[in-house]
Amino acid sequence: MTTSQVAVLAPRDVVRVSGSDAAGFLQGQISQDVDAVEPGASAWSLVLAPQGKVDAWFRLTRLDDNEFILDLDAGFAPGLVARLERFRLRVDATFDVLRGWNMVSIRSAADVPESLQQSSAELWAEVQWPGFEGVDLLGPDVALPEGDVALPEGNEGFAADFEVARIRAGWPAMGRELTERTIPAEIAGLVECSVSFTKGCYTGQELVARIDSRGGNVPRPVRLLEIRGDGVVPGADITVEGRAVGEITSAASDRSAGRTVALGSVHRRVEPPAAAEVNGMAATVLHTAASSSPATETNR
């Protein structure tokens, strides 16, 4: 296996939203234009706090007029459901957490393996990360493919390679780059793939629109870092000329490059490329790949 093709099997939280008012309710709560998503299609979306900070980021798949699947990073479904329930008043919409679902994610610089065309997964979504194309397979019985996908021994090995690919692509993770303190525009490409500026009002819209009107200028954008050393963990300080300018949100050892790659929230006064230090090790602050190539996705 090379870093041009990475795969991982991981738990995934899944919520089914249904009821005669489901579409209308979601339209008033999430950042994506629900009416523009056709049955069988998917779109990424945010649900925001009234102040415009991130409550959750998820993929919405429309099954029919008033039935949807929302999938997101494992462990965050309870918070998403609680947030939606808090704004549900006298509408016919229910939220059911589907237990035991997993996701096989394959990212490749080449074509997606043909064997996946025959997958029996409940959901099959094409994904485009900057520098990587691939698929997500979701369902209670999905498994890693065999044959034309080269996998290292054990899940731990390719989970590490997948994390390197995620970081290099600038793809955010809930609880890491995306927390209750996050302004959506701090993540390059997130607003472009998750927000509709032509739909009606939704909760938290004002901050998103205001920052967009100001050219997306935010106080602490997420940057890519290359660090000459190992042992970096989330929460580590990023310093420039002895001054703390941010902190690491995700980090992974890139075995092929012999260094650590990381994402971190960095003060906007630091203009990439910039020399920095993390845990006393030399580092370079860079733009993420998504800064010039927003993530997009379609569903088969």
Secondary structure, 3 states (H helix, E strand, C coil): CCCCEEEEEEEEEEEEEECCCHHHHHHCCECCCHHHCCCCCEEEEEEECCCCCEEEEEEEEEEECCEEEEEEECCCHHHHHHHHHHCCCCCCCEEEECCCCEEEEEEECCCCCHHHHHCCCCEEEEEEECCEEEEEEEECCCCCCCCCCCCCCCHHHHHHHHHHHHHHHCCCCECCCECCCCCHHHCCCHHHHHCCCCCCCCCCHHHHHHHHHCCCCCCCCEEEEEECCCCCCCCCEEEECCEEEEEEEEEEEECCCCEEEEEEEECCCCCCCEEEEECCEEEEEECCHHHCCCCEEEEC
